[in-house]
């Protein structure tokens, strides 16, 4: 299992965190997603395509980029 860290911008509340978590956990290969409002980050556990992760976050209305 590997972890992917994403910087997520645009989240403002707990509802945002739940929406992003649900979206990320729906991506094939994701075992779990830990999303935090501050500092606006997600740690995705599993082996998933990073492009797919970013796409689902953006479909929810937020911006995402891979953190190094």
Buried (B, 14 or more C-beta within 10 A) or exposed (E): EEEBEBBBEBBEEEEBBEBBBEBBBEBEBBEEBBBEBEEBBBBBBBEBEBEBBBBBBBEBEBBBEEEE
